[in-house]
Amino acid sequence: MSNNKVQIVTADPSALGLFGLAVITLVASSQKLGLTQDVSFVLPWAIFLGASAQLVASINDFKHNNTFGATAFGAYAFFWYSMGLTWLIQNGVFGEALASKADPKQLGFAFLAYLIFTIYMTVGAMETHKVLFTIFFFIDFLFLGLTLSSFGIIAEPAHMMAAYAELGIAIVSFYGSAAAVLNTHFGKIVLPVGKPFGIFK
């Protein structure tokens, strides 16, 4: 029997994942900042860019044996699927009875769970590169704001914290996506992403 192994080469999926994150956070932050109204047209971008694009990135990072990237993209993909379903429930798509029983504090606990997750992923991002660390830093404040707002704790300031943090995520994620594409495409550093902090390695 042959012991030969076949290696399948797959491209780095982070550019697509970061692009998906950038698009949905830009669209969603426009609603939080009061630049746009309601979530009807946020939903498609949540499902296809926030969720599906990041899920594709996650699956391909698993193929790269990249536990950190696969877990991050996968977890946030399912967050956006969950938010999409939440908005559908809130808007009565599944009936008024289900919408009327919605308790925003349950969202608060979900956001708290993602805050905990993001904090330890931020620690991991310190040994990836500084652009990714900055994205996670903003995500920390997004979930802190969402958690406090959902529990009714300094609700308005917390909402605005989440809104501006989400806009920050979008801006830095666009840069990160562009860096991943252009640096790979040209085979040199076009857009620097910053070296790891080197604290844990």
C-alpha positions in Angstrom: 0.0 0.0 0.0 1.2 3.5 -0.8 1.8 5.9 2.1 1.8 9.0 -0.2 -0.3 11.9 1.1 -2.1 14.4 -1.1 -2.0 18.0 0.1 -4.8 20.3 -1.0 -3.8 23.9 -1.1 -6.5 26.4 -0.1 -6.2 30.2 -0.2 -6.2 32.2 3.0 -9.9 32.9 3.7 -9.4 35.8 6.1 -9.8 38.4 3.4 -13.3 37.2 2.7 -14.2 36.8 6.3 -13.0 40.3 7.2 -14.8 41.7 4.2 -18.1 40.1 5.4 -17.5 41.4 8.9 -16.7 44.9 7.5 -19.9 45.1 5.4 -22.3 44.0 8.1 -20.8 46.1 10.8 -20.9 49.2 8.6 -24.6 48.6 7.7 -25.6 47.7 11.2 -23.8 50.6 12.8 -25.6 53.0 10.4 -28.8 51.9 12.1 -27.4 52.2 15.7 -26.1 55.7 14.9 -29.5 56.8 13.6 -28.3 57.3 10.0 -30.7 54.7 8.8 -34.0 53.3 10.2 -35.1 49.8 11.2 -33.5 46.4 10.3 -35.4 45.3 7.2 -32.4 46.0 4.9 -29.8 45.0 7.5 -31.2 41.5 7.5 -29.9 40.4 4.1 -26.4 41.7 4.8 -26.4 40.0 8.3 -27.3 36.6 6.7 -25.1 36.7 3.6 -22.1 38.8 4.7 -22.0 38.8 8.4 -23.0 35.1 8.7 -22.4 33.2 5.4 -19.2 34.9 4.3 -17.6 34.3 7.8 -18.9 30.7 7.8 -17.1 30.1 4.5 -13.9 31.6 6.0 -14.3 29.5 9.1 -14.7 26.2 7.2 -11.6 27.0 5.1 -9.6 28.0 8.2 -10.4 24.6 9.6 -8.7 23.2 6.5 -5.7 25.4 7.2 -5.6 23.8 10.8 -6.1 27.4 12.1 -8.0 26.9 15.3 -8.0 30.6 16.2 -9.3 31.8 12.8 -11.8 29.0 12.3 -13.3 29.5 15.8 -13.4 33.3 15.5 -15.1 33.4 12.0 -17.4 30.5 12.9 -18.5 32.0 16.2 -19.3 35.4 14.7 -21.0 33.8 11.7 -23.4 32.1 14.0 -23.8 35.3 15.9 -25.1 37.0 12.8 -27.4 34.1 11.9 -28.8 34.4 15.4 -29.2 38.1 15.2 -31.0 37.7 11.8 -33.4 35.3 13.4 -33.9 37.5 16.4 -34.9 40.5 14.2 -37.3 38.3 12.3 -38.9 37.3 15.6 -39.0 40.9 16.8 -40.7 42.0 13.6 -43.5 39.4 13.9 -42.4 37.2 11.0 -43.1 34.1 13.1 -46.3 35.5 14.6 -47.2 38.2 17.1 -47.5 35.7 20.0 -43.7 34.9 19.7 -42.8 38.5 19.3 -44.8 39.6 22.3 -43.0 37.2 24.6 -39.5 38.5 23.6 -37.4 39.4 26.7 -34.5 41.7 25.8 -32.6 40.4 28.9 -32.1 37.1 27.2 -30.3 39.0 24.4 -28.2 40.5 27.2 -27.1 37.1 28.4 -26.2 36.1 24.8 -24.2 39.4 24.4 -22.5 38.7 27.7 -21.5 35.2 26.4 -20.0 36.8 23.3 -18.2 39.4 25.4 -16.5 36.7 27.4 -15.6 34.9 24.2 -14.3 38.0 22.6 -12.1 38.9 25.6 -10.1 35.7 25.4 -10.0 35.9 21.6 -8.6 39.4 22.0 -5.7 37.8 24.1 -5.2 35.3 21.2 -5.2 38.1 18.6 -2.3 39.8 20.4 -0.1 37.0 18.9 -1.6 37.3 15.4 -1.1 40.9 14.3 -2.0 44.4 15.5 -4.8 45.0 12.9 -6.6 41.9 14.1 -6.0 42.8 17.7 -7.6 46.2 17.0 -10.7 44.6 15.5 -11.1 42.4 18.6 -10.6 45.4 20.8 -13.5 47.2 19.2 -15.6 44.0 19.3 -15.1 43.9 23.1 -16.6 47.4 23.4 -19.4 46.4 20.9 -20.5 43.5 23.2 -19.9 45.5 26.4 -22.3 48.2 25.0 -24.9 45.7 23.8 -24.8 43.8 27.1 -25.3 46.9 29.2 -28.0 48.3 26.9 -29.9 45.0 26.9 -29.9 44.9 30.7 -31.0 48.5 30.9 -27.7 49.7 32.5 -26.8 53.2 31.3 -28.7 52.2 28.2 -28.3 55.3 26.0 -24.5 55.7 26.5 -24.0 52.0 26.2 -26.0 52.0 22.9 -23.7 54.7 21.5 -20.6 52.9 22.7 -21.8 49.9 20.8 -22.6 52.0 17.7 -19.2 53.7 17.5 -17.3 50.5 18.3 -19.2 48.7 15.5 -18.2 51.5 13.1 -14.6 51.1 14.2 -14.9 47.4 13.5 -16.0 48.1 10.0 -13.2 50.6 9.2 -10.4 48.4 10.6 -11.9 45.2 9.0 -11.9 46.8 5.6 -8.2 47.6 6.1 -7.5 44.1 7.3 -9.3 42.6 4.3 -7.5 44.8 1.8 -4.2 43.9 3.4 -4.9 40.2 3.2 -5.8 40.5 -0.5 -3.1 42.9 -1.7 -0.2 41.6 0.4 -0.9 38.1 -0.9 -1.6 39.2 -4.5 1.6 41.2 -4.9 3.7 38.9 -2.7 5.0 41.8 -0.6 3.8 44.1 2.2 1.5 46.7 0.6 -0.5 47.4 3.7 1.3 46.6 7.0 -0.7 44.9 9.7 1.7 45.2 12.5 3.8 42.5 14.2 2.4 40.4 17.1 3.0 41.9 20.6 5.3 38.9 21.5 4.1 38.8 25.1 3.0 35.1 25.1 5.5 33.7 22.6 
